[in-house]
Amino acid sequence: MLPFSDIEERLGRVFRLVETTASGGEAENLSRKAPDGDRPFQELERCTVETMAQEACYSLFHFIRLFPRYTLYTPYEYLIRRRLFLGLQGMFFRNHSVTRAAATASLQPDAFSRAVRRCCGAPPRSLTPEALLFLPTPWDSLRLRTYQLLLTGSSPAPWESYLPGSSGISGTSIFSEESLFREQAEALTREYLGQRGIAPDRSISAEDLLREWCQDLFQNHGKNPPRHGTGQENQAYFKYLQRRLALADSSKICSNTDAGGPEGFSPAP
């Protein structure tokens, strides 16, 4: 097994590749526009799961198995959700049409609308800017490390570094490190809610879920929450979310969850 720092560096290259290619989708699609403006867009495959694996210097088989162990997503799911984020962002904040938003996402308009409905539960025009909170912002080292910590069932602790494989963040104080953890953990919680199909208008927030989780840890385990071993027990925080959300809306969760856990989610090694 490679050290976490090596995997982190390789996945970091993948995340940067996704951002570089996704943000260039609109420009390249516009360059393919017909002179009369009809049938403007062709679906782009500028970044695929294969190119992501190549960027990480893994075989395709190994990359497809490894990626969900360190993120919430399969490689294709992460790629599509990032493209949808950028497309919807243009609609909400730059008044882009659905056609132009689809170009930004490197998709044809009908494919874009289907993907948005599948990932966000409604067609593009029916969504509000709050939907962006439930799609992934760019992943990086901090989010990878925070995700690994949440898998072990830990909470932010000012008396120790939360970063696996690291003694801390260079140039940051203990207080700012705890704040960074909470910021990243809240983002991960929102992404998880979006992945599970939890609508943005529900009376439940990522901040409340994270706060309740941390309070429960401190009440039950004191300052040293147990660090579980491998396998299903290592999904600590996300198992908690499943139980918490199941109590709030069991029919919704049961319809999207199988016995092995949420789709695209795997325990850490």
N, C-alpha and C positions, 0 to 999 in steps of 0.2 A: 504494500500500500504506500503510495506516495505521501510525503508530508503535506500537511494542510497548506503550507505556504506555497508549495509548487502547484497544487490544484487551484489555489486562489489566483495565482498569477496567470495560469492558463485560462481559467474561466473569465478573468478580467479582460483578456484579449478578445474573448468571444463577445462579452457585453459591449466592448468598444466597437467591434465589427458591426453588431446589430444596430447601434446608434448611427454609425457612419453611413450605412447603407439605407436604413429606414428614413433618415432625414433627407436623403437625396432622391427619394422616390418621386416627388412631385416634379422636380426639375427635369428628370429623365423622361418621365411620362409626357410632360408638355413638349419636349423636344421631338416626341414621336407623333405629335398631333398632325392630322391630315391638313393640307392647305385650306380646305373649305371649312374646317372645324368639325366635320362629321366623324363619328366613330373615333373619338380622340384617344382612347387609352387601350393599351395592351398590358396584361398582367406581367409584372416583372418577377424574375427569380434571381435578383442580384445577390440575395443572401438566402441560403438554404441551410437545412440541417447538415448537409454534406460539407458546405463551406465553413460552417461553424465548427464542425469536427476537425477539419483541416487546420483552422486557425488555432485550435487548442492542441494540435499535434497528437490527436487520438484517432484510433480507428473509429469508423462510424458506429460499429456495434458497441464498442466500449463507451463512446461518448453518449450514446442514447441511454445507456444504463447508468452512467455516472451523473449526468446533469440533474435528474430528479432527486438524487441523494443529497445534493448541496443547494438546491433551490426548491421553490414551490411548484415548479413547472416541468413539463417535458420540453425539449428544445423547441419544437414547433409551436407549442402553446405560448411560450415566452415570446417568440418572434412575432406571432400574430397579435398578441395582446399589446406589445409595444407599438406595432404599426397602427392598431386601432386607436391607441392613446393619442398618437400624433395626428391622425386624421380627425378625430373628434375634437381635439384641442383647436385645430384650425376652424372647425365649424362654430365652436362656442365663442372663441375670442377674436377671430379674424373674419367672421361672417362668410366662411367658405360654403359653397354649395356641397351637396352630397357627392356630386361628381368630382369636384376638386378635392374634397376630403378623401375620397377613394384613391385619387392619384397620389396624394401624400402618403397613403398607406400602401402604395404599390399594388393596388387591387383594382379590378374593374368595379363599377358602381354596384352592380347586382351582387357580386361576391362580397363587397364591403358591407352592404346592408344585411346580408345573411349572417356574416361573421359578427357584426354588432349585435344583432338580435340574439344570436346564440350565446355570446359572452356577456351581454348586458341585460338581456331579457326584454328588450324593446327595440323598435327601429330607430335609426339615428335621430330623426326629427322629433321623436317622443321623449328623448333624454334631456337631462339638464346638466350643467357643468359639474354637478356633484358626482356624476357617474365616473369622472376621471379619477376620483379618490379610490375607486375600487379596481382600477387598472394599474399595472406596474409602472412605476417610474424606473429610470435606469438602475439596474443592480450594480453594485461595486463591492469592494472588499469589506466595507463596514456592514453592508446588508448580509453578505455571506457569513460573516462572523457572528452577527446578531442571530441569524437564523440557526446556526449551530448551537448557540447558547440556549435558545428557546427550546430546541429539541431535547436538551438534557434536563429541562425542568428548572432552570435557574432564572433569577431575577436580577435587575441591576443592583450591584453592591458597591458602595463607595470605598470599601476597604480592600478591594481587589480588582484587578483588571478583568474585564468581561471578555476579552478577545482571546479565543483559543489560538494557541501557537504564537502568542505575542505577549510581551510584557506591558503593553499599553500603546496608546497612540502618541506618537512623537509630537511634542509641542502642545499637548492638551493637559488640563488639570483633571483631578479626580472628578470634580463636579461636572465639568464639561463632558467627560467621558460617560458619566451616568446619563446626562441629557442626550448625548448622541445615541445611547442605547435605546432610550425611551422613544426618541424620534423614529429610529429604524424599526423598533418593535411595533409601534403604532402603524407604520406603513405596511409592515408585513401582515398585521392583523386585518387591515382594510383589504389588502390583496387577497387574503384567504377568504374573507367574506364575499368578495367579488367572484372568486373562483367557485365558491359553493352556491352562487346564485342568490345571495341574500340581498334584497332590494335596498337601495340607498335610503328609502323613505321609512325604513323600520326604526322603531324607537330603541335602537341599540347602537352604541358607538364603539369604535376600536379603543378609544381612550378608556371608556368604562370597563371594557373587557380586560384590558391590560392591567388596570388598577386593581380590579377584583382578584385577578390572578396573583399579582404581587402580594396583596394583602393576605390571600390564602396561604401563600408560601411562608410568609413570615409568621403567621399565626400557628401553622402546623409544624414548621420545621426550624423556626428560629433563623439565625443568620447563616446557617449552612444547609441549604436544601439538598436533599440526596441527589446524587448524579447516577442515573440509571445506566444499566449496561446497554447492550446492543438489542436489536430487534424492535418489536412493537412498543416496548416500554420506553424507548428512546424518543417517542413522538409526544412527550409529556404535554407541552403547551397546546398542541393542536388536538390532542385527545381531549384536553380540557375544553377547548372551544367546541368540539363536536358535542360533548355532553351539555355544555351551557346552552348552545343553540338548539339542541334537540328538545330541551325543556321548554324553550320559548316557542318553538314551532316544529314539532316532531314530524309532521307530514312533509314539510318542505325538506328537512334534512334527510329523512329516510328515502325520499325520491331521488336524491342525488348522491347517496353514499352506499357503498357496498360493505361487506364484512371486513374487507381488507383495508379500509380507509379511503379518503377522498382520491378521486382520479388525479393523476399527475403528482401525487405526494408519496414520498418514500422516506423511511427512516434514515438517519445519518449512519455512517459506517461505525 
